[in-house]
Amino acid sequence: MALRRRWKGTIGAALGTLVFWAAPSPALAHPHVWVTMRSQVAFTPDGKVSGIIHDWTFDEMYSSFATQGLAPAGQLVKREDFAPLAKENAGSLAQIGYFTTLKIGGKAVDFGDVTDYWMEERPDHLVTFHVVLPLKTATAPGKFFSLLVADPEFFIDFEFDDKDGVKLAGAPAGCSLSLAKPKPLEADESSKLTESFFSGLAPGANFGFKMASRAIIACP
């Protein structure tokens, strides 16, 4: 419990503490935390976009710290054990929009209050965070719309799962999905992603957006 008081394990602002305990080098390159995503775009029966369902799986380091002391040795941490941390994460992430931007008709839509969320440890000991983001108002998809999940500071690297990164749940007939991936960095460019590089970026540079994939959904 002492560890969790000092580092509460939230996915938002408090994430940095974990990484600097493990590797305090001032030259440590971004990103520090890796998240593999499986997301669903949910539709109402009459064909409107109703929400986004995220399942985020964290890397080994984050998972190890998040599970420490929550279950007896040799046992997986269950959802009920994670409940306080899941609640804290949900509250922290709500303040920054869950790193999620959904644009319909060229405008970002607003999400409503989140009540469906949980965390659990998988058999491979990685931690998954599940959350349902309902739209404040179900919205017609139009000809196309986009989904972006990214940390603008690139502290956290969000990547869609290669096989089931994004799915459409209850979409109208004829809707299609494609992923627009960013151009990979060259080796010499990757080597420049140090703490000093990011601290020198101008406010609002949103470098993480440039490194993120976008889901594009087109409907007839």
Residue, then its C-alpha position, 0 to 999 in steps of 0.5 A: m500500500a505504501l507504493r500505491r500511496r506514493w505512486k497511484g498508478t494513474i494512466g494520466a499525469a502520474l504515469g511519469t513517476l513510474v518511469f523515472w524510478a526505473a530509469p532516471s537517466p536525463a537522456l531517456a527517450h520518449p515514449h515511456v509507456w506503451v499501450t496496445m489498443r483494441s477499440q470499438v466504434a458503437f452505433t445505435p440501432d438507427g445508425k448513429v455513432s453512440g460511443i467508443i469502447h476501449d481496451w488498453t493493454f499496458d507494457e510489462m513495466y507499467s503492468s508490474f508496478a500496477t499489480q504490485g501488492l494487490a494479490p497474493a503471490g502466484q495469483l492474478v489481480k482481479r477486477e475487484d482488487f483493481a476497483p479503486l485504481a480503476k476508479e482513479n484512472a477513470g477520473s484522471l483520464a476524464q480530465i484529458g478526454y481519455f486521449t481520444t478524439l472523435k471527429i464527425g463532420g470535421k468537429a470533435v464530439d463531446f463524450g458524456d460521463v463514464t460509468d463502465y470501466w475496469m482493470e484486470e491482470r491477464p494470464d500473461h501478467l499484462v494489465t488491461f484497462h477497459v472503458v466505455l466512452p458514450l457520446k453526449t449525443a448520439t450523432a449521425p456518422g455522415k460520409f466519414f469520420s475519424l478516431l484518434v487516440a494519442d498523447p500529444e506529448f508522446f509520453i505514452d505510445f498508443e498503438f492499435d493492435d495489428k489484428d483487432g485494432v478497431k472494429l465497428a459494432g452495429a454499424p449501418a450496412g456499407c460502412s467501412l474502416s481503414l487505418a491511416k498509419p504515420k510514416p515510421l521514423e528513421a533511425d537517426e530521427s528516433s535517436k533524437l527523441t530525448e527528454s531535452f528534445f521534448s522539453g524544447l518543443a513549443p507549447g502545443a506542438n502536439f508531437g504525439f499526434k504526428m506519431a499516431s494512427r487514425a481510424i477512418i470510417a466511411c459510411p454510405 
